[in-house]
């Protein structure tokens, strides 16, 4: 089965308020899906319905062929879940918690011990393995939460803000783990951090006010940015005005903006018409001129700009 997660018209209402509104999407094996949206967009509510912790008002969520409302236990066997805030039993040690979770999931004896050891090794918990969870840093608590989620080697991993509170090194470790596990699993990352998309996701869905407003690869979403295929140039400040006057004459150039003019280097941004690639023409122009260019590069598009335009326009 390549299609591991199938969501159709998923809706959740709390009285007159609709938190998730007619959401549909499917995810295939091997995909890392970033589920993005501003705070209050409905991300966490959607994740809770998909994992069976909250019943939908309408619609279906099918996990590995099992409907979450009709076969909730089968769904939970196939999902690993790190909820928002990663609540844990703080009086327990990481080892005690992992053994407890393993037993709840039906593991015993050597199978349980091996599963606990593997999870602890993958998340690098040995340094704090016997320390009460309540005494751990926020970063280590997040690691424990991820360890319990992967303990039973689930087919689908749902992570709500998985790197929240982690330092750069810990973020790198979690992201590397996600990449390693993604080949044979579905991984859904609910987050408001756009950096997660570029770091680990093969696809992104943006949700706003409970509705899906965009769905595509990070590259396709970036292509919707006004900066897509724009060209950034750093040139000697004393030549900046002359170069600016020449750049605006190039076919395909919509505008040239001076971003920064801190001598001795000026930074300008050349914007394309209709998102067309203009780097080859600008590079040819620079080769034929004697402008002292320090740097030239094409922009890939700004996901934060796309995110704002989509979520603030509704």
Secondary structure, DSSP 8 states (H G I E B T S, - for coil): --EEEEEEEEEEEETTEEEEEEEEEEEETT-EEEEE--TTSSHHHHHHHHTTSS--SEEEEEETTEETTT-HHHHHHTEEEE-TT----TTSBHHHHHHHHHHHTT--HHHHHHHHHHHHHHHT-GGGTTSBGGGS-HHHHHHHHHHHHHTT--SEEEEESTTTT--HHHHHHHHHHHHHHGGGSEEEEEES-THHHHHH-SEEEEEETTEEEEEE-HHHHHTTSTTTT-EEEEEEGGGHHHHHHHHTTSTTEEEEEEEEEETTEEEEEEEESTT---HHHHHHHHHHS---EEEEEE----HHHHHHHHHH--
